[in-house]
Amino acid sequence: MERKFTLEYWIDDGWYVGRIREVPGVFSQGPTLGDLEDNIVDAYKMVLSEEGEYTPSSEIQRKELTLQL
């Protein structure tokens, strides 16, 4: 199965640091953008292997939430 994600990344002290926007908690880094891409895939696979993919038992619902900060 192929899925598409958004890699958000920045450079910090010469390292490429990034996260998968759609999957909270999946962060990684690498000395090059290519290394970051490889490492972020590994991080994603580790998260899946630890938690498994979540399948809700009922329909997911959404509600708009307003926060005052």
C-alpha positions, 0 to 999 in steps of 0.5 A: 500500500502506498501512502503520501505524507508531507515532510516538513523540514528545517536546518539546525546546526547544519543538520536537516531535521524534519517531521511527518506532518500527518503523523504526530511524533514522527521526527528524525534528522540527517546530515543531508536531505536524502539521509533525513528522508531515509531516516524519517521512513525508518522512524515511521516504520518504527512507530507503526511496528510499536503501535500498529495501525489504529482502526477505529471501531466506529465512524470517526466524527469531526467537530470544530473547536474554538480555543481562546489563547 
